Amino acid sequence: MAVLKFRVYFEEDDSVYRDVVVKHNQHFFELHQVILKAYEFDNKHQATFFRSNDHWQRGREISLEKYDREYKVAPLLMTETTIGSEIKDPNQKFVYLYDFVKNWYFLIELIHVSKEENSKLEYPAVVKSESVGPSQYGTRGLVGDKLAEVEEKYDLNKSAEGFSEVGDETGDLDVEEEFGPEEDTLL
C-alpha cells in the first residue's frame, strides 16, 4: 500500500510547514483532520481542497460538504474521495481553505511516495513541524519551552500615553534633546 508524504505550507509564510503522511486509500476528510491537528486548529468551520497545478491555481474542488453557492462543476466530497484518486502528478499540489470567513489558506505538495508503511505510525500522522504556526484565534508566544496563547492588552488611557489630563506632555524629555536644535524654516 502506498504511503504519501505531503508538505503543508502556511500560505503567508512558506517557512512554516508541517509534513504529514497518509495512505493512498484514505479519504480527504482524514487529510483535513490531520492538517487541523498539525496546526492546532479546531474543527468548527467549513473547509475545502482544490486540486492545483505548479502555479497554485485552483482546479477541481473536494469539499467537506455541499455549500450554498453556485458551482460550474459540483465538488467531490472529502468523505467519498480517496487521496490516491486525485494524484495526477508525481509532485501533485492542492490548495486547502479552512474557515471561509477568516480564509486560512494552506498549500499542500506531495513530496514523497513510499511503498512501505511504518508500523509505529497510525495513519494519517504528522511527522515533522517546522516553525511556529499561526494562531487560529489570537497571537502565540513562548513561555519557557512551551507554546502558549497570549492575549495582548494595551492600556489606552491618556496617562499611559505620556499625556496628562490637560493634554500636556508629562515626560521629562527635552524637545531639543529628542529632535535636535530648532532650525530656521521658510514661511
C-alpha positions as CSV (number, residue, x, y, z in Angstrom):
1,M,0.0,0.0,0.0
2,A,1.4,3.4,-1.0
3,V,2.1,6.0,1.7
4,L,2.0,9.6,0.6
5,K,4.0,12.3,2.3
6,F,2.7,15.8,1.9
7,R,4.3,19.1,3.0
8,V,1.6,21.5,4.1
9,Y,2.8,25.2,4.0
10,F,1.0,28.1,5.6
11,E,0.3,30.3,2.6
12,E,1.5,33.6,4.2
13,D,4.9,32.2,5.3
14,D,6.5,29.2,3.5
15,S,9.0,28.7,6.3
16,V,6.1,27.5,8.4
17,Y,5.1,23.9,7.3
18,R,4.1,20.5,8.5
19,D,4.9,17.2,6.9
20,V,2.0,14.7,7.1
21,V,1.8,11.1,5.9
22,V,-1.4,9.4,4.7
23,K,-2.2,6.1,3.0
24,H,-3.2,6.5,-0.7
25,N,-6.6,4.8,0.0
26,Q,-7.5,7.2,2.9
27,H,-10.0,10.0,2.2
28,F,-9.5,13.7,2.0
29,F,-11.6,14.0,5.2
30,E,-8.7,12.3,7.1
31,L,-6.2,14.7,5.4
32,H,-8.4,17.6,6.5
33,Q,-8.3,16.3,10.1
34,V,-4.6,15.8,10.3
35,I,-3.9,19.3,8.9
36,L,-6.1,20.8,11.6
37,K,-4.3,18.7,14.2
38,A,-0.9,19.7,12.8
39,Y,-1.7,23.4,13.1
40,E,-3.7,23.1,16.3
41,F,-6.9,24.4,14.7
42,D,-10.3,23.4,15.9
43,N,-12.8,21.6,13.7
44,K,-15.7,24.1,13.8
45,H,-15.5,25.7,10.3
46,Q,-16.1,25.0,6.7
47,A,-13.3,23.6,4.6
48,T,-12.4,22.6,1.1
49,F,-9.5,21.4,-1.0
50,F,-8.7,22.3,-4.6
51,R,-6.5,20.2,-6.9
52,S,-3.8,22.6,-8.1
53,N,-1.0,23.0,-10.6
54,D,2.6,24.2,-10.2
55,H,1.3,27.8,-10.1
56,W,-1.2,27.1,-7.2
57,Q,-4.2,27.8,-9.4
58,R,-7.3,26.2,-8.1
59,G,-8.8,23.3,-10.0
60,R,-11.3,20.6,-9.1
61,E,-12.8,21.1,-5.7
62,I,-13.0,18.5,-3.0
63,S,-15.3,19.9,-0.4
64,L,-16.2,19.0,3.2
65,E,-19.9,19.3,2.3
66,K,-22.1,20.9,-0.4
67,Y,-22.3,24.5,0.4
68,D,-25.0,27.0,-0.6
69,R,-23.3,28.5,-3.6
70,E,-23.2,28.0,-7.4
71,Y,-20.8,25.7,-8.9
72,K,-19.7,25.2,-12.5
73,V,-18.9,21.6,-11.6
74,A,-20.2,20.0,-8.5
75,P,-17.4,19.4,-6.0
76,L,-16.3,16.0,-4.9
77,L,-16.9,15.2,-1.2
78,M,-14.0,14.7,1.2
79,T,-15.7,11.7,2.8
80,E,-16.1,10.0,-0.5
81,T,-12.9,10.8,-2.4
82,T,-9.7,8.9,-1.8
83,I,-6.4,10.9,-1.9
84,G,-4.8,8.5,-4.3
85,S,-7.6,9.0,-6.8
86,E,-6.7,12.7,-7.2
87,I,-3.0,12.3,-7.6
88,K,-2.4,13.1,-11.2
89,D,1.3,14.2,-11.0
90,P,4.3,13.0,-9.0
91,N,4.5,16.4,-7.4
92,Q,0.8,16.9,-7.1
93,K,-0.3,20.1,-5.3
94,F,-3.5,21.0,-3.5
95,V,-4.8,24.2,-2.0
96,Y,-6.6,23.8,1.3
97,L,-9.0,26.5,2.5
98,Y,-10.2,26.4,6.1
99,D,-12.8,28.8,7.6
100,F,-14.5,30.7,4.8
101,V,-14.7,33.9,7.0
102,K,-11.0,34.0,8.1
103,N,-9.7,32.4,4.9
104,W,-6.9,30.3,6.2
105,Y,-5.1,29.0,3.1
106,F,-2.6,26.2,3.1
107,L,-0.5,25.0,0.2
108,I,0.0,21.2,0.0
109,E,2.6,19.5,-2.0
110,L,3.3,15.8,-2.5
111,I,7.0,15.3,-1.6
112,H,7.4,11.6,-1.3
113,V,5.7,8.3,-2.2
114,S,6.7,5.1,-0.3
115,K,5.5,1.5,-0.7
116,E,6.4,0.7,2.9
117,E,4.3,1.6,5.9
118,N,5.8,2.4,9.3
119,S,4.2,0.0,11.7
120,K,4.8,2.5,14.6
121,L,2.6,5.2,13.0
122,E,-1.2,5.4,13.0
123,Y,-2.1,7.0,9.6
124,P,-2.7,9.8,8.9
125,A,0.2,11.3,11.0
126,V,2.2,14.5,11.5
127,V,5.9,13.6,11.1
128,K,7.5,17.0,11.1
129,S,6.7,20.5,12.2
130,E,8.8,23.5,11.2
131,S,8.4,27.0,12.8
132,V,5.6,28.3,15.0
133,G,2.4,28.1,13.1
134,P,-0.4,30.8,13.0
135,S,-2.8,31.0,15.9
136,Q,-6.4,30.5,14.9
137,Y,-7.9,33.0,17.3
138,G,-5.0,35.1,18.7
139,T,-1.3,35.5,19.0
140,R,1.2,32.9,20.1
141,G,4.2,33.4,22.4
142,L,6.8,31.2,24.0
143,V,6.5,30.7,27.8
144,G,9.6,28.7,28.9
145,D,9.9,25.9,26.4
146,K,6.1,25.7,25.8
147,L,4.0,27.4,23.2
148,A,1.1,29.3,24.8
149,E,-1.7,31.5,23.7
150,V,-1.0,35.1,24.7
151,E,-3.7,37.8,24.8
152,E,-2.3,41.2,24.0
153,K,-3.5,44.0,26.3
154,Y,-2.9,47.7,25.9
155,D,-3.5,50.5,28.4
156,L,-5.2,53.2,26.3
157,N,-5.8,55.8,29.0
158,K,-4.2,59.2,28.4
159,S,-1.7,59.0,31.3
160,A,-0.3,55.8,29.9
161,E,0.5,57.6,26.6
162,G,2.6,60.2,28.4
163,F,0.0,62.9,28.5
164,S,-1.7,64.4,31.5
165,E,-5.4,65.2,31.7
166,V,-4.9,68.6,30.0
167,G,-3.0,67.1,27.1
168,D,0.5,68.4,28.0
169,E,3.4,66.0,27.9
170,T,4.3,64.6,31.3
171,G,7.6,63.0,30.2
172,D,10.8,64.7,31.1
173,L,12.3,64.6,27.6
174,D,13.7,67.9,26.4
175,V,12.4,68.6,22.9
176,E,15.8,69.8,21.8
177,E,17.4,66.5,23.0
178,E,14.9,64.4,21.1
179,F,14.7,66.4,17.9
180,G,17.9,68.5,17.8
181,P,18.1,72.3,17.9
182,E,15.4,74.2,16.0
183,E,16.2,75.2,12.5
184,D,15.0,78.2,10.7
185,T,12.1,77.4,8.5
186,L,10.8,79.2,5.5
187,L,7.3,80.7,5.9
